[in-house]
């Protein structure tokens, strides 16, 4: 990844503890959960195999959004700095491995391609819409199509329009997540505000409390107001969800009535969200002291870095995994466990095995039909 610090891993950041029925919940749903930890430059994957829990990792500079290609079991992960990169991960096995043995041995996710995009995009969330990969260009207040060459703007909110056209020059509203529908028109997008003002979202005095919105892809106007620094808007079937980060809440939304309700407070700045069979997997982060104003509803001393399984009907927290020395979670998503069991390296601190090293010398991609890219 052209990153000289990739070998400098502090394994204390990988130490974890679990509570409740965490591993049982993963095992029942036969999934591998992927988590990006942006400021610690780590991607974590975990699943509950028949032989026991498996936690693996791979370093990446500033990993942020994840979009999983359900057909192939691969994933796209954004590395958000200048230039932005988007990495394509696919399930791989050592080149000497047999196709029939791949499932039993457990294919691992490895980056097989990447794309470079201008830093101005400031990519956050990623999502497939109609089979095409899209991203939040926070730096342009827009949604972009992530093409092989360039990232053309595909959608923007009405609030950035002027008499001279849309203003894509700066980050005015922190447009940061995609609840992907069947089209852009049926999708929703979260933002920290819906007005262009003198102070921008990164400013220390930018007011955030109850200023956040969910925007309709159809009208390009807010359908939900009163959120605080929202992230990770998601559609689970027809139900719209969002992480109301500034209050540490997981919220279910009614875009017709313009209302939202918190069903859980898992313990920290909520960001990172996916769903599987009636369970929401929600990430939480510590509150960074210099960003304390962004979290008026979160007690810093009670915020943890972790991921939690929450029953979407009752709001009951089923279990979770905590990184005691961790900091920030950005995105959470899942792939089928039979597709890939994790990432290349075990989160145990031991030296890589020969088989793990061999993956980087000679690997073979397993069952990887390419998604559409334009």
C-alpha positions in Angstrom: 0.0 0.0 0.0 3.1 2.2 -0.4 3.0 2.9 3.4 6.2 2.7 5.3 4.6 2.4 8.7 2.6 -0.7 7.8 4.9 -3.0 9.9 4.7 -0.7 13.0 1.7 -2.4 14.7 1.0 -1.8 18.4 -0.6 -5.1 19.3 -2.1 -3.6 22.5 -4.6 -1.9 20.1 -5.8 -5.4 19.1 -6.4 -6.8 22.6 -10.1 -7.3 23.2 -12.7 -8.6 25.6 -16.2 -9.7 24.8 -19.5 -9.7 26.7 -22.9 -11.3 26.4 -23.6 -13.7 23.5 -21.2 -12.0 21.0 -19.7 -15.1 19.5 -22.9 -17.0 19.5 -24.6 -14.2 17.6 -21.9 -14.2 14.9 -22.0 -18.0 14.7 -25.7 -18.2 14.3 -25.6 -15.8 11.4 -22.6 -17.4 9.7 -20.9 -14.1 9.1 -17.5 -12.5 9.1 -17.7 -9.0 10.5 -15.4 -6.3 9.2 -14.6 -3.2 11.2 -12.4 -0.2 10.2 -10.6 1.8 12.9 -9.6 5.0 11.1 -7.1 6.8 13.4 -5.4 3.5 14.3 -4.9 2.5 10.7 -6.4 -1.0 11.2 -9.0 -3.2 9.5 -10.3 -5.9 11.8 -12.3 -9.0 10.8 -13.9 -11.5 13.2 -16.1 -14.6 13.1 -17.0 -17.6 15.2 -15.8 -20.7 13.5 -16.6 -24.3 14.5 -13.2 -24.4 16.1 -13.7 -21.2 18.1 -13.4 -17.4 17.7 -11.2 -16.0 15.0 -10.0 -12.3 15.0 -7.7 -11.2 12.2 -6.4 -7.8 10.9 -4.6 -5.9 8.3 -3.0 -2.4 8.5 -4.3 0.3 6.2 -3.7 4.1 6.4 -6.9 5.8 7.6 -9.5 3.2 6.6 -13.0 4.5 6.5 -16.1 3.3 4.5 -16.8 -0.3 3.5 -19.0 -1.6 0.7 -19.4 -5.4 0.4 -20.1 -7.0 -2.9 -22.5 -9.7 -1.7 -22.2 -11.7 -4.9 -18.4 -12.3 -4.7 -17.8 -12.0 -1.0 -15.3 -9.2 -1.7 -15.2 -5.7 -0.2 -14.2 -2.2 -1.2 -12.6 -0.1 1.6 -11.7 3.6 1.4 -8.4 4.9 2.6 -9.2 8.6 3.1 -6.3 11.0 2.8 -4.5 12.7 -0.1 -4.8 11.1 -2.5 -7.9 9.1 -1.5 -7.5 5.4 -2.3 -10.2 2.7 -2.7 -9.0 -0.9 -2.3 -10.7 -3.9 -3.7 -10.4 -6.9 -1.4 -11.3 -10.4 -2.6 -11.2 -13.9 -0.9 -7.9 -15.5 -1.8 -6.1 -18.8 -1.0 -2.4 -19.6 -1.5 -1.7 -20.4 -5.2 -0.9 -24.0 -4.2 -4.3 -24.5 -2.5 -7.1 -26.5 -4.1 -10.4 -24.9 -4.9 -12.2 -27.6 -2.9 -10.0 -27.0 0.1 -10.5 -23.2 0.1 -13.8 -23.3 2.0 -12.5 -25.7 4.6 -9.2 -23.8 5.1 -11.0 -20.4 5.1 -10.2 -18.0 2.3 -8.7 -14.6 3.5 -9.5 -11.2 2.2 -6.6 -9.5 0.5 -6.3 -6.3 -1.6 -6.1 -7.2 -5.3 -6.6 -3.7 -6.9 -6.7 -0.1 -5.9 -7.8 3.3 -7.4 -6.4 6.7 -6.6 -8.7 9.8 -6.4 -8.0 13.4 -5.6 -7.8 14.3 -1.9 -10.5 17.0 -2.4 -13.1 14.2 -2.4 -12.5 13.4 1.3 -14.2 10.1 0.9 -16.2 8.7 3.8 -18.9 6.1 3.2 -19.1 3.7 0.3 -22.2 1.9 -1.1 -23.4 0.0 -4.1 -26.4 1.4 -5.8 -27.7 -0.5 -8.7 -24.5 -2.5 -8.7 -22.4 0.7 -9.1 -20.0 1.8 -6.4 -20.7 5.2 -5.0 -19.0 7.3 -2.3 -19.6 10.3 -0.1 -17.4 13.2 -1.3 -17.5 15.1 1.9 -15.2 17.7 0.5 -17.6 18.5 -2.3 -21.0 18.0 -0.4 -21.9 15.4 -2.9 -22.2 11.7 -3.8 -19.8 10.5 -6.5 -19.6 7.5 -8.8 -16.3 5.8 -8.2 -15.2 5.0 -11.8 -12.0 3.5 -13.0 -10.9 7.0 -14.0 -12.2 9.8 -11.9 -15.2 10.3 -9.7 -18.0 12.2 -11.4 -20.6 13.8 -9.2 -23.9 11.9 -9.2 -26.0 13.7 -6.6 -26.0 16.8 -4.3 -28.3 18.4 -1.8 -30.4 21.4 -2.7 -28.9 23.5 0.1 -25.6 24.0 -1.8 -27.2 25.3 -5.0 -26.6 29.0 -5.8 -27.6 31.2 -8.7 -24.3 30.1 -10.3 -24.9 26.4 -9.8 -24.0 23.9 -7.0 -21.1 24.9 -4.8 -18.7 22.0 -4.6 -15.8 24.1 -3.5 -15.6 23.2 0.3 -17.1 21.0 2.9 -20.2 23.0 4.1 -22.4 20.3 5.7 -20.4 17.2 6.4 -22.4 15.0 4.1 -21.0 11.7 5.4 -23.1 8.5 4.8 -25.3 6.7 2.4 -28.5 4.7 3.1 -28.4 2.9 -0.2 -31.7 2.2 -1.9 -32.5 0.8 -5.3 -31.5 4.1 -6.9 -30.2 7.5 -5.9 -33.7 8.8 -5.7 -34.7 6.1 -3.2 -31.6 6.5 -1.1 -31.0 8.8 2.0 -27.9 10.6 3.1 -26.8 12.0 6.5 -25.2 15.4 7.1 -24.3 17.5 10.1 -26.3 20.4 8.8 -28.3 21.6 5.8 -27.2 25.2 5.4 -24.1 26.9 4.0 -22.8 29.2 6.8 -19.7 31.2 7.8 -18.4 28.4 10.0 -17.8 25.0 8.4 -18.2 21.6 10.1 -14.5 21.2 11.1 -14.4 24.5 13.0 -14.3 24.3 16.8 -17.3 26.7 17.1 -19.5 25.0 14.5 -22.8 24.3 16.3 -23.7 20.7 16.0 -26.4 20.0 18.7 -29.6 18.8 17.0 -28.6 20.4 13.7 -28.0 17.2 11.8 -30.3 15.9 9.1 -31.2 13.0 6.9 -31.6 14.0 3.2 -34.0 12.4 0.7 -32.4 11.3 -2.5 -35.6 12.2 -4.3 -36.3 15.7 -3.1 -32.7 16.6 -2.0 -34.2 18.1 1.1 -34.2 17.0 4.7 -36.8 14.4 5.8 -35.4 14.1 9.3 -34.2 16.9 11.5 -32.9 17.2 15.1 -30.0 14.8 14.9 -26.5 15.5 16.2 -23.5 14.7 14.0 -25.3 11.7 12.5 -23.4 8.9 10.7 -24.0 5.5 9.1 -27.5 6.0 7.6 -28.7 2.6 6.5 -31.8 1.0 5.0 -32.7 -2.5 6.4 -35.4 -3.5 4.0 -37.7 -0.5 4.0 -36.7 0.6 7.5 -34.4 3.7 7.7 -31.8 3.7 10.5 -29.1 6.1 11.6 -26.4 6.4 14.2 -27.1 9.6 16.1 -23.4 9.9 17.0 -23.5 13.0 19.2 -25.9 11.3 21.6 -24.5 7.8 21.3 -27.7 6.4 19.9 -28.9 3.9 17.4 -32.1 5.4 15.9 -34.9 4.1 13.8 -36.4 6.8 11.5 -39.8 7.6 9.9 -39.1 9.8 6.9 -42.8 10.3 6.2 -43.5 11.7 9.6 -40.0 13.3 9.9 -39.4 11.6 13.3 -36.8 9.3 14.8 -36.5 7.3 18.0 -33.5 5.9 19.9 -33.7 2.1 20.5 -30.3 1.7 22.1 -27.4 3.5 23.7 -24.5 1.0 23.3 -21.9 3.1 25.1 -19.9 5.7 23.1 -19.9 7.8 19.9 -22.0 5.6 17.6 -20.7 5.2 14.0 -20.5 2.1 11.8 -23.7 0.1 11.2 -24.9 -3.0 9.4 -27.8 -5.5 9.7 -28.1 -9.3 9.5 -31.3 -11.3 10.4 -32.8 -9.0 12.9 -29.6 -7.8 14.5 -27.9 -4.4 14.1 -24.1 -4.5 14.5 -23.2 -1.0 15.8 -19.7 0.5 16.3 -18.9 2.8 19.2 -15.8 5.1 19.6 -14.2 7.0 22.4 -14.9 10.8 22.4 -11.7 12.5 21.2 -11.1 15.4 23.7 -10.6 18.1 21.0 -13.9 17.0 19.5 -15.8 17.0 22.8 -18.3 19.6 21.5 -19.4 17.2 18.7 -20.8 14.8 21.4 -22.9 16.8 23.8 -24.9 13.7 24.7 -22.0 11.3 25.3 -20.1 11.0 28.6 -16.4 10.7 27.6 -15.6 8.5 30.6 -18.2 6.0 29.6 -17.4 5.8 25.9 -15.7 2.7 24.6 -14.2 1.5 21.3 -16.1 -1.6 20.2 -18.9 -3.2 18.2 -22.2 -4.3 19.6 -25.0 -6.7 18.5 -28.5 -5.2 19.1 -31.8 -6.8 18.6 -33.7 -4.5 16.2 -37.1 -5.3 17.6 -36.5 -4.9 21.3 -33.4 -2.8 21.4 -31.7 -5.4 23.6 -28.0 -5.5 23.5 -27.1 -9.2 22.8 -23.4 -8.9 23.3 -20.3 -7.1 22.0 -16.5 -6.9 21.6 -14.5 -4.1 23.2 -11.0 -2.9 22.5 -9.9 -1.5 25.8 -6.9 0.4 24.2 -8.9 1.3 21.1 -10.1 4.6 19.9 -12.2 5.2 16.8 -14.5 2.9 14.8 -15.6 4.2 11.4 -17.5 1.5 9.5 -18.9 -2.0 10.1 -20.1 -4.5 7.5 -20.3 -8.3 7.0 -19.6 -11.0 4.5 -20.7 -14.6 4.5 -18.3 -16.7 6.6 -18.2 -19.4 3.9 -16.9 -16.7 1.5 -14.0 -15.5 3.6 -13.0 -16.2 7.2 -11.0 -13.0 7.7 -7.9 -11.0 6.9 -4.3 -12.2 6.5 -2.9 -11.7 10.1 -4.0 -13.1 13.4 -4.7 -10.5 16.1 -2.5 -12.4 18.6 0.8 -10.6 18.2 2.6 -13.7 17.0 4.8 -13.7 13.9 3.1 -14.5 10.6 3.1 -18.2 9.7 4.6 -19.3 6.4 1.1 -19.8 5.0 0.2 -16.2 5.9 3.4 -14.9 4.3 2.8 -17.0 1.2 -0.5 -15.3 0.6 1.4 -12.1 -0.4 3.8 -14.0 -2.7 1.4 -16.1 -4.6 -2.4 -16.2 -4.2 -5.4 -17.2 -6.2 -8.7 -15.3 -6.1 -11.7 -17.5 -5.2 -15.1 -17.0 -6.9 -14.8 -13.3 -7.7 -17.1 -12.1 -10.4 -16.3 -8.4 -10.8 -19.1 -5.9 -10.0 -20.0 -3.2 -12.5 -17.8 -0.1 -12.4 -18.3 2.9 -14.7 
